[in-house]
Amino acid sequence: MIVRKLRLQKGWSQEQLAEMADLSVRTVQRAERGQSIGMESLKSLAAVFEVDLSQLHQPFTEEDDTMNEENMTWEEQRALEYVRDIKGFYSHLGSFACVIPFLFAINYFITPGYMWAWWPLLGWGIGLASHALSVFEVFPFFGPDWEKKQVEKKLGRKL
């Protein structure tokens, strides 16, 4: 986990880190999951990150497998929340893409004289569009910057 956190702090991809440390991408992936890698690989990673080898050689715990929100900065928490929101939106979109054609098929075979399936398409489509506008912050009136300012204001801190 420490390797992943350090890599993300630097803004590097796994491929970039592997190239800089002269390792395979698979080795970087194993290191990020806490699986065992060779001492030479650990030394290479420590040199690239400019940290002591003992920092990278910490035991891997189950808590490390998920990002611990208590130890995250504001930006890291916002990024994690944003990724979860995007994941939720794509899950919503996938459900929409599966259910609506199914409803049209049922409509076609059961009551072909009246196309009622347009109504769920319209209602759910409006909900999906609203979800997209919210997640992708098309109109960021109450976006993360506003949120941060309000939190700082409530805590009595100056920006």
Biotite code that builds the C-alpha atoms (Angstrom):
import biotite.structure as struc

atoms = struc.array([
    struc.Atom([0.000, 0.000, 0.000], chain_id="A", res_id=1, res_name="MET", atom_name="CA", element="C"),
    struc.Atom([2.826, 2.413, 0.782], chain_id="A", res_id=2, res_name="ILE", atom_name="CA", element="C"),
    struc.Atom([4.152, 1.961, -2.763], chain_id="A", res_id=3, res_name="VAL", atom_name="CA", element="C"),
    struc.Atom([0.757, 2.784, -4.228], chain_id="A", res_id=4, res_name="ARG", atom_name="CA", element="C"),
    struc.Atom([0.333, 5.827, -1.988], chain_id="A", res_id=5, res_name="LYS", atom_name="CA", element="C"),
    struc.Atom([3.800, 7.141, -2.854], chain_id="A", res_id=6, res_name="LEU", atom_name="CA", element="C"),
    struc.Atom([3.183, 6.535, -6.558], chain_id="A", res_id=7, res_name="ARG", atom_name="CA", element="C"),
    struc.Atom([-0.140, 8.378, -6.454], chain_id="A", res_id=8, res_name="LEU", atom_name="CA", element="C"),
    struc.Atom([1.392, 11.279, -4.532], chain_id="A", res_id=9, res_name="GLN", atom_name="CA", element="C"),
    struc.Atom([3.935, 11.668, -7.318], chain_id="A", res_id=10, res_name="LYS", atom_name="CA", element="C"),
    struc.Atom([1.192, 11.380, -9.949], chain_id="A", res_id=11, res_name="GLY", atom_name="CA", element="C"),
    struc.Atom([2.876, 8.474, -11.727], chain_id="A", res_id=12, res_name="TRP", atom_name="CA", element="C"),
    struc.Atom([1.260, 5.561, -13.492], chain_id="A", res_id=13, res_name="SER", atom_name="CA", element="C"),
    struc.Atom([2.367, 2.021, -12.715], chain_id="A", res_id=14, res_name="GLN", atom_name="CA", element="C"),
    struc.Atom([4.082, 1.924, -16.096], chain_id="A", res_id=15, res_name="GLU", atom_name="CA", element="C"),
    struc.Atom([6.040, 5.107, -15.372], chain_id="A", res_id=16, res_name="GLN", atom_name="CA", element="C"),
    struc.Atom([7.148, 3.804, -11.980], chain_id="A", res_id=17, res_name="LEU", atom_name="CA", element="C"),
    struc.Atom([8.172, 0.475, -13.477], chain_id="A", res_id=18, res_name="ALA", atom_name="CA", element="C"),
    struc.Atom([10.261, 2.249, -16.112], chain_id="A", res_id=19, res_name="GLU", atom_name="CA", element="C"),
    struc.Atom([11.959, 4.556, -13.603], chain_id="A", res_id=20, res_name="MET", atom_name="CA", element="C"),
    struc.Atom([12.745, 1.680, -11.223], chain_id="A", res_id=21, res_name="ALA", atom_name="CA", element="C"),
    struc.Atom([13.754, -0.628, -14.083], chain_id="A", res_id=22, res_name="ASP", atom_name="CA", element="C"),
    struc.Atom([11.144, -3.191, -13.013], chain_id="A", res_id=23, res_name="LEU", atom_name="CA", element="C"),
    struc.Atom([8.250, -4.907, -14.710], chain_id="A", res_id=24, res_name="SER", atom_name="CA", element="C"),
    struc.Atom([4.752, -3.515, -14.297], chain_id="A", res_id=25, res_name="VAL", atom_name="CA", element="C"),
    struc.Atom([3.778, -6.849, -12.734], chain_id="A", res_id=26, res_name="ARG", atom_name="CA", element="C"),
    struc.Atom([6.411, -6.363, -10.000], chain_id="A", res_id=27, res_name="THR", atom_name="CA", element="C"),
    struc.Atom([5.046, -2.886, -9.262], chain_id="A", res_id=28, res_name="VAL", atom_name="CA", element="C"),
    struc.Atom([1.530, -4.319, -9.047], chain_id="A", res_id=29, res_name="GLN", atom_name="CA", element="C"),
    struc.Atom([2.690, -7.025, -6.623], chain_id="A", res_id=30, res_name="ARG", atom_name="CA", element="C"),
    struc.Atom([4.467, -4.425, -4.481], chain_id="A", res_id=31, res_name="ALA", atom_name="CA", element="C"),
    struc.Atom([1.335, -2.281, -4.355], chain_id="A", res_id=32, res_name="GLU", atom_name="CA", element="C"),
    struc.Atom([-0.755, -5.242, -3.210], chain_id="A", res_id=33, res_name="ARG", atom_name="CA", element="C"),
    struc.Atom([1.755, -6.082, -0.500], chain_id="A", res_id=34, res_name="GLY", atom_name="CA", element="C"),
    struc.Atom([2.885, -9.330, -2.070], chain_id="A", res_id=35, res_name="GLN", atom_name="CA", element="C"),
    struc.Atom([6.494, -10.324, -1.675], chain_id="A", res_id=36, res_name="SER", atom_name="CA", element="C"),
    struc.Atom([9.022, -8.954, -4.131], chain_id="A", res_id=37, res_name="ILE", atom_name="CA", element="C"),
    struc.Atom([12.793, -9.267, -4.173], chain_id="A", res_id=38, res_name="GLY", atom_name="CA", element="C"),
    struc.Atom([15.113, -7.107, -2.105], chain_id="A", res_id=39, res_name="MET", atom_name="CA", element="C"),
    struc.Atom([16.681, -5.620, -5.238], chain_id="A", res_id=40, res_name="GLU", atom_name="CA", element="C"),
    struc.Atom([13.233, -4.558, -6.452], chain_id="A", res_id=41, res_name="SER", atom_name="CA", element="C"),
    struc.Atom([12.512, -2.963, -3.073], chain_id="A", res_id=42, res_name="LEU", atom_name="CA", element="C"),
    struc.Atom([15.844, -1.118, -3.231], chain_id="A", res_id=43, res_name="LYS", atom_name="CA", element="C"),
    struc.Atom([14.995, 0.175, -6.703], chain_id="A", res_id=44, res_name="SER", atom_name="CA", element="C"),
    struc.Atom([11.614, 1.429, -5.540], chain_id="A", res_id=45, res_name="LEU", atom_name="CA", element="C"),
    struc.Atom([13.133, 3.055, -2.444], chain_id="A", res_id=46, res_name="ALA", atom_name="CA", element="C"),
    struc.Atom([15.707, 4.823, -4.645], chain_id="A", res_id=47, res_name="ALA", atom_name="CA", element="C"),
    struc.Atom([13.032, 6.101, -7.038], chain_id="A", res_id=48, res_name="VAL", atom_name="CA", element="C"),
    struc.Atom([10.857, 7.402, -4.195], chain_id="A", res_id=49, res_name="PHE", atom_name="CA", element="C"),
    struc.Atom([13.917, 8.670, -2.305], chain_id="A", res_id=50, res_name="GLU", atom_name="CA", element="C"),
    struc.Atom([12.791, 6.994, 0.924], chain_id="A", res_id=51, res_name="VAL", atom_name="CA", element="C"),
    struc.Atom([14.429, 4.610, 3.367], chain_id="A", res_id=52, res_name="ASP", atom_name="CA", element="C"),
    struc.Atom([14.107, 0.938, 2.492], chain_id="A", res_id=53, res_name="LEU", atom_name="CA", element="C"),
    struc.Atom([12.479, 0.226, 5.879], chain_id="A", res_id=54, res_name="SER", atom_name="CA", element="C"),
    struc.Atom([9.505, 2.425, 4.893], chain_id="A", res_id=55, res_name="GLN", atom_name="CA", element="C"),
    struc.Atom([8.714, 0.173, 1.952], chain_id="A", res_id=56, res_name="LEU", atom_name="CA", element="C"),
    struc.Atom([9.312, -3.014, 3.904], chain_id="A", res_id=57, res_name="HIS", atom_name="CA", element="C"),
    struc.Atom([6.456, -2.466, 6.374], chain_id="A", res_id=58, res_name="GLN", atom_name="CA", element="C"),
    struc.Atom([4.106, -5.429, 6.856], chain_id="A", res_id=59, res_name="PRO", atom_name="CA", element="C"),
    struc.Atom([0.948, -5.388, 4.752], chain_id="A", res_id=60, res_name="PHE", atom_name="CA", element="C"),
    struc.Atom([-2.302, -5.388, 6.717], chain_id="A", res_id=61, res_name="THR", atom_name="CA", element="C"),
    struc.Atom([-5.900, -5.835, 5.628], chain_id="A", res_id=62, res_name="GLU", atom_name="CA", element="C"),
    struc.Atom([-6.531, -2.163, 6.437], chain_id="A", res_id=63, res_name="GLU", atom_name="CA", element="C"),
    struc.Atom([-3.934, -1.204, 3.843], chain_id="A", res_id=64, res_name="ASP", atom_name="CA", element="C"),
    struc.Atom([-5.971, -2.913, 1.139], chain_id="A", res_id=65, res_name="ASP", atom_name="CA", element="C"),
    struc.Atom([-8.594, -0.174, 1.295], chain_id="A", res_id=66, res_name="THR", atom_name="CA", element="C"),
    struc.Atom([-7.749, 3.473, 1.450], chain_id="A", res_id=67, res_name="MET", atom_name="CA", element="C"),
    struc.Atom([-7.951, 4.569, 5.090], chain_id="A", res_id=68, res_name="ASN", atom_name="CA", element="C"),
    struc.Atom([-9.928, 7.807, 4.996], chain_id="A", res_id=69, res_name="GLU", atom_name="CA", element="C"),
    struc.Atom([-8.669, 8.903, 8.417], chain_id="A", res_id=70, res_name="GLU", atom_name="CA", element="C"),
    struc.Atom([-5.104, 9.304, 7.118], chain_id="A", res_id=71, res_name="ASN", atom_name="CA", element="C"),
    struc.Atom([-6.028, 10.975, 3.833], chain_id="A", res_id=72, res_name="MET", atom_name="CA", element="C"),
    struc.Atom([-5.696, 14.626, 2.921], chain_id="A", res_id=73, res_name="THR", atom_name="CA", element="C"),
    struc.Atom([-8.705, 16.678, 1.835], chain_id="A", res_id=74, res_name="TRP", atom_name="CA", element="C"),
    struc.Atom([-7.727, 16.292, -1.830], chain_id="A", res_id=75, res_name="GLU", atom_name="CA", element="C"),
    struc.Atom([-7.305, 12.519, -1.507], chain_id="A", res_id=76, res_name="GLU", atom_name="CA", element="C"),
    struc.Atom([-10.713, 12.224, 0.156], chain_id="A", res_id=77, res_name="GLN", atom_name="CA", element="C"),
    struc.Atom([-12.318, 14.310, -2.596], chain_id="A", res_id=78, res_name="ARG", atom_name="CA", element="C"),
    struc.Atom([-10.614, 12.215, -5.285], chain_id="A", res_id=79, res_name="ALA", atom_name="CA", element="C"),
    struc.Atom([-11.805, 8.986, -3.649], chain_id="A", res_id=80, res_name="LEU", atom_name="CA", element="C"),
    struc.Atom([-15.333, 10.360, -3.323], chain_id="A", res_id=81, res_name="GLU", atom_name="CA", element="C"),
    struc.Atom([-15.272, 11.470, -6.979], chain_id="A", res_id=82, res_name="TYR", atom_name="CA", element="C"),
    struc.Atom([-14.160, 8.024, -8.149], chain_id="A", res_id=83, res_name="VAL", atom_name="CA", element="C"),
    struc.Atom([-16.927, 6.396, -6.087], chain_id="A", res_id=84, res_name="ARG", atom_name="CA", element="C"),
    struc.Atom([-19.465, 8.817, -7.580], chain_id="A", res_id=85, res_name="ASP", atom_name="CA", element="C"),
    struc.Atom([-18.317, 7.978, -11.106], chain_id="A", res_id=86, res_name="ILE", atom_name="CA", element="C"),
    struc.Atom([-18.525, 4.273, -10.305], chain_id="A", res_id=87, res_name="LYS", atom_name="CA", element="C"),
    struc.Atom([-22.080, 4.793, -9.031], chain_id="A", res_id=88, res_name="GLY", atom_name="CA", element="C"),
    struc.Atom([-23.033, 6.685, -12.174], chain_id="A", res_id=89, res_name="PHE", atom_name="CA", element="C"),
    struc.Atom([-21.685, 3.987, -14.496], chain_id="A", res_id=90, res_name="TYR", atom_name="CA", element="C"),
    struc.Atom([-23.504, 1.349, -12.454], chain_id="A", res_id=91, res_name="SER", atom_name="CA", element="C"),
    struc.Atom([-26.691, 3.408, -12.855], chain_id="A", res_id=92, res_name="HIS", atom_name="CA", element="C"),
    struc.Atom([-26.046, 3.747, -16.599], chain_id="A", res_id=93, res_name="LEU", atom_name="CA", element="C"),
    struc.Atom([-25.458, -0.013, -16.920], chain_id="A", res_id=94, res_name="GLY", atom_name="CA", element="C"),
    struc.Atom([-28.749, -0.780, -15.165], chain_id="A", res_id=95, res_name="SER", atom_name="CA", element="C"),
    struc.Atom([-30.527, 1.664, -17.446], chain_id="A", res_id=96, res_name="PHE", atom_name="CA", element="C"),
    struc.Atom([-28.957, 0.115, -20.560], chain_id="A", res_id=97, res_name="ALA", atom_name="CA", element="C"),
    struc.Atom([-30.049, -3.378, -19.500], chain_id="A", res_id=98, res_name="CYS", atom_name="CA", element="C"),
    struc.Atom([-33.541, -2.717, -18.144], chain_id="A", res_id=99, res_name="VAL", atom_name="CA", element="C"),
    struc.Atom([-34.943, -0.289, -20.729], chain_id="A", res_id=100, res_name="ILE", atom_name="CA", element="C"),
    struc.Atom([-34.461, -2.620, -23.752], chain_id="A", res_id=101, res_name="PRO", atom_name="CA", element="C"),
    struc.Atom([-35.979, -5.417, -21.648], chain_id="A", res_id=102, res_name="PHE", atom_name="CA", element="C"),
    struc.Atom([-39.026, -3.231, -20.938], chain_id="A", res_id=103, res_name="LEU", atom_name="CA", element="C"),
    struc.Atom([-39.398, -2.435, -24.638], chain_id="A", res_id=104, res_name="PHE", atom_name="CA", element="C"),
    struc.Atom([-39.221, -6.149, -25.448], chain_id="A", res_id=105, res_name="ALA", atom_name="CA", element="C"),
    struc.Atom([-41.925, -6.921, -22.870], chain_id="A", res_id=106, res_name="ILE", atom_name="CA", element="C"),
    struc.Atom([-44.005, -4.044, -24.210], chain_id="A", res_id=107, res_name="ASN", atom_name="CA", element="C"),
    struc.Atom([-43.641, -5.284, -27.802], chain_id="A", res_id=108, res_name="TYR", atom_name="CA", element="C"),
    struc.Atom([-44.676, -8.856, -27.001], chain_id="A", res_id=109, res_name="PHE", atom_name="CA", element="C"),
    struc.Atom([-47.403, -8.209, -24.386], chain_id="A", res_id=110, res_name="ILE", atom_name="CA", element="C"),
    struc.Atom([-49.107, -4.962, -25.486], chain_id="A", res_id=111, res_name="THR", atom_name="CA", element="C"),
    struc.Atom([-47.826, -3.949, -28.931], chain_id="A", res_id=112, res_name="PRO", atom_name="CA", element="C"),
    struc.Atom([-50.794, -1.597, -29.462], chain_id="A", res_id=113, res_name="GLY", atom_name="CA", element="C"),
    struc.Atom([-49.678, 0.844, -26.753], chain_id="A", res_id=114, res_name="TYR", atom_name="CA", element="C"),
    struc.Atom([-46.002, 1.702, -26.284], chain_id="A", res_id=115, res_name="MET", atom_name="CA", element="C"),
    struc.Atom([-45.940, 2.350, -22.538], chain_id="A", res_id=116, res_name="TRP", atom_name="CA", element="C"),
    struc.Atom([-42.164, 1.643, -22.312], chain_id="A", res_id=117, res_name="ALA", atom_name="CA", element="C"),
    struc.Atom([-41.478, 5.220, -23.401], chain_id="A", res_id=118, res_name="TRP", atom_name="CA", element="C"),
    struc.Atom([-42.651, 6.462, -19.974], chain_id="A", res_id=119, res_name="TRP", atom_name="CA", element="C"),
    struc.Atom([-40.028, 4.591, -17.910], chain_id="A", res_id=120, res_name="PRO", atom_name="CA", element="C"),
    struc.Atom([-37.427, 5.572, -20.524], chain_id="A", res_id=121, res_name="LEU", atom_name="CA", element="C"),
    struc.Atom([-38.347, 9.228, -20.111], chain_id="A", res_id=122, res_name="LEU", atom_name="CA", element="C"),
    struc.Atom([-38.503, 9.187, -16.297], chain_id="A", res_id=123, res_name="GLY", atom_name="CA", element="C"),
    struc.Atom([-35.383, 7.129, -15.754], chain_id="A", res_id=124, res_name="TRP", atom_name="CA", element="C"),
    struc.Atom([-33.569, 9.052, -18.495], chain_id="A", res_id=125, res_name="GLY", atom_name="CA", element="C"),
    struc.Atom([-34.236, 12.331, -16.676], chain_id="A", res_id=126, res_name="ILE", atom_name="CA", element="C"),
    struc.Atom([-32.926, 10.778, -13.457], chain_id="A", res_id=127, res_name="GLY", atom_name="CA", element="C"),
    struc.Atom([-29.837, 9.476, -15.247], chain_id="A", res_id=128, res_name="LEU", atom_name="CA", element="C"),
    struc.Atom([-29.168, 12.876, -16.830], chain_id="A", res_id=129, res_name="ALA", atom_name="CA", element="C"),
    struc.Atom([-29.524, 14.511, -13.415], chain_id="A", res_id=130, res_name="SER", atom_name="CA", element="C"),
    struc.Atom([-27.079, 11.984, -11.951], chain_id="A", res_id=131, res_name="HIS", atom_name="CA", element="C"),
    struc.Atom([-24.585, 12.714, -14.749], chain_id="A", res_id=132, res_name="ALA", atom_name="CA", element="C"),
    struc.Atom([-24.844, 16.486, -14.214], chain_id="A", res_id=133, res_name="LEU", atom_name="CA", element="C"),
    struc.Atom([-24.225, 15.973, -10.508], chain_id="A", res_id=134, res_name="SER", atom_name="CA", element="C"),
    struc.Atom([-21.296, 13.566, -10.827], chain_id="A", res_id=135, res_name="VAL", atom_name="CA", element="C"),
    struc.Atom([-19.455, 15.333, -13.613], chain_id="A", res_id=136, res_name="PHE", atom_name="CA", element="C"),
    struc.Atom([-20.125, 18.754, -12.055], chain_id="A", res_id=137, res_name="GLU", atom_name="CA", element="C"),
    struc.Atom([-21.391, 20.350, -15.241], chain_id="A", res_id=138, res_name="VAL", atom_name="CA", element="C"),
    struc.Atom([-22.860, 23.183, -13.165], chain_id="A", res_id=139, res_name="PHE", atom_name="CA", element="C"),
    struc.Atom([-20.499, 23.317, -10.165], chain_id="A", res_id=140, res_name="PRO", atom_name="CA", element="C"),
    struc.Atom([-22.507, 25.709, -7.994], chain_id="A", res_id=141, res_name="PHE", atom_name="CA", element="C"),
    struc.Atom([-21.995, 23.551, -4.929], chain_id="A", res_id=142, res_name="PHE", atom_name="CA", element="C"),
    struc.Atom([-18.789, 21.822, -6.038], chain_id="A", res_id=143, res_name="GLY", atom_name="CA", element="C"),
    struc.Atom([-15.728, 20.822, -4.020], chain_id="A", res_id=144, res_name="PRO", atom_name="CA", element="C"),
    struc.Atom([-14.285, 24.340, -3.929], chain_id="A", res_id=145, res_name="ASP", atom_name="CA", element="C"),
    struc.Atom([-17.485, 25.730, -2.445], chain_id="A", res_id=146, res_name="TRP", atom_name="CA", element="C"),
    struc.Atom([-17.583, 22.819, 0.023], chain_id="A", res_id=147, res_name="GLU", atom_name="CA", element="C"),
    struc.Atom([-14.005, 23.418, 1.108], chain_id="A", res_id=148, res_name="LYS", atom_name="CA", element="C"),
    struc.Atom([-14.643, 27.142, 1.613], chain_id="A", res_id=149, res_name="LYS", atom_name="CA", element="C"),
    struc.Atom([-17.697, 26.391, 3.746], chain_id="A", res_id=150, res_name="GLN", atom_name="CA", element="C"),
    struc.Atom([-15.789, 23.886, 5.896], chain_id="A", res_id=151, res_name="VAL", atom_name="CA", element="C"),
    struc.Atom([-12.920, 26.328, 6.385], chain_id="A", res_id=152, res_name="GLU", atom_name="CA", element="C"),
    struc.Atom([-15.403, 29.100, 7.202], chain_id="A", res_id=153, res_name="LYS", atom_name="CA", element="C"),
    struc.Atom([-17.169, 26.925, 9.779], chain_id="A", res_id=154, res_name="LYS", atom_name="CA", element="C"),
    struc.Atom([-13.831, 25.992, 11.375], chain_id="A", res_id=155, res_name="LEU", atom_name="CA", element="C"),
    struc.Atom([-12.827, 29.661, 11.476], chain_id="A", res_id=156, res_name="GLY", atom_name="CA", element="C"),
    struc.Atom([-9.797, 29.219, 9.241], chain_id="A", res_id=157, res_name="ARG", atom_name="CA", element="C"),
    struc.Atom([-8.657, 31.595, 6.539], chain_id="A", res_id=158, res_name="LYS", atom_name="CA", element="C"),
    struc.Atom([-8.028, 30.285, 3.047], chain_id="A", res_id=159, res_name="LEU", atom_name="CA", element="C"),
])
